[in-house]
């Protein structure tokens, strides 16, 4: 499970893989679903040629099970956040039964 303080300390990263360079920025999100004790963040990836991609990630431990959801694309960021929140809540409800 990602740790909130680790996201604060390590919110940016640059790397190269297979000759492709990219910069990552992590931003904590305040709201993602209604499951308590969850952590949520947006990952913004920027390639050297200027192309960008954002991904929403949510994580929670429910009854000892790590649940992790990822959402990207959609009409806008709120759409991706909403879908990730719904997935996290649904999975937590199933594990919690």
N, C-alpha and C positions, 0 to 999 in steps of 0.2 A: 504494500500500500504506500503510495506516495506520501511523504510527510510534508505538512504545510510549511514548516520552517525551512526545509530543504528547497522548496520551490522559491522561497524568498532569496536564499543564498545562491541558488544555481538557476537563475531565470533566463540566462542567455548562454548560447553555445554556438560555436562555429566548428564545422567539420568538413572533411573531403572524403569522398568514397568513389572509387572508380573514376577519378579525374573530375568529379562533379563537386563543386563547393556549395555549401548551404549554410545559412544562419538560422538558428532557432530562437524563438522567444516564448517563454511560458508566462501566462497570465492567470492568476487564480480567479475563479468565478465564484460569486457570492451565492448564486441560486442555481440549483440543478435538481429538479425533482423535490420530493418531500421526505425522502429517507434521511433520518437523523445520522449524524456522525460521518457524513460522506465528504469527500474532497472532490473538487472539480476544477479543471483548468483548460485553457485554450492554448494550443500549440500553433504558433505562426511560423511557417517555414518559408524562407526567401532564398531562391536560387540566384546564382551569380548573374544570370541573364535577366533578372527582375521578376520572374514568375513567382507567384505566391500561392500558398495553400494553408488553410486553417483547419484545425481538427479540434473537436471538443471531446474531452475525456472525463469520465466520472468513475470514482472508485468508492467502495464501501465494503466493510466486513460484516456479514450478517450470519449469525449462528456459526461462526468459525470459517465461513466460506468467503473468499475474496471474489467480489463481483466487480468487473471492469467493463465499461461500455465506451464505445467510440462512435462519434457521429461527424460527418463532414458533408459539405455540399448543401443543397437546399436553396430556398429563396433568399435567406439571409442568416446571420449568426443566430438570431433568436429562434429561428426554425430548427437549426441544428441543436441548440441548447434544449429546446422543448423535446425533440425526439430522444436525445440522450437521457434526459430526466425521466421520460416515460419508460424507457427501457430499464433504467436503473431501478425505478420503483416497482416495475413488474417483476423483475428478477428477484429483488429483495423480498417481495411478497411471496413468491414461490418458495424461496429458500427458507423463509420464516415460518412456513406451515408445518 
